[in-house]
Amino acid sequence: MRDMSEPVNIPYYETSNFCFSNFSAHTVTYKDVTYPTAEHAFHGQKFVDEELCKQIKQCGSPLEAWELAKELKSQRRTDWDDVKVEILTEIIREKVNQHKEVKSALLATDDREIIEINENDDFSGSGSDGKGQNHTGKILMRIRSELQ
């Protein structure tokens, strides 16, 4: 039996909770465009230029989408820092609603804390010191509350 006081960790590499990762192989339709992963969708929203969005969508992996978006940082939309959490929330909500196995897994976490374990990302995850902003985990917990 699971200890319900233990947090639900979202690992960077595949394990049982990988379905919560933005890198998981779940397509996401966001604003009438279907992306290979939530990571592709998120990075595509960083740009107003439709050609740049298309390039990110066509990346062969979520890591490649992240890397391309990083290379194109100088062309990022000017309001990105103001809208990125809202956009990430919308994308994750779409992913959960479009994939019943993700929704079921999320609801199965009950009221446990969800943490994205990612030492390389202190925005979406835990960061190298474990004190990152954990936006992915917080968003998943908010969506879980909406569904309960």
Buried (B, 14 or more C-beta within 10 A) or exposed (E): EEEEEEEBBBBBEEEEBBBBBBBBEBBBBBEEBEBBBBBBBBBBBBBEEEEBBEBBBBBEBBEBBBBBBEEBEEEBBEEEEEEBBEBBBBBBBBBBBBBEEBBEBBEEBEEBBBBBBBEEBBBBBBBEEEEBBBBBBBBBBBBBEEEE
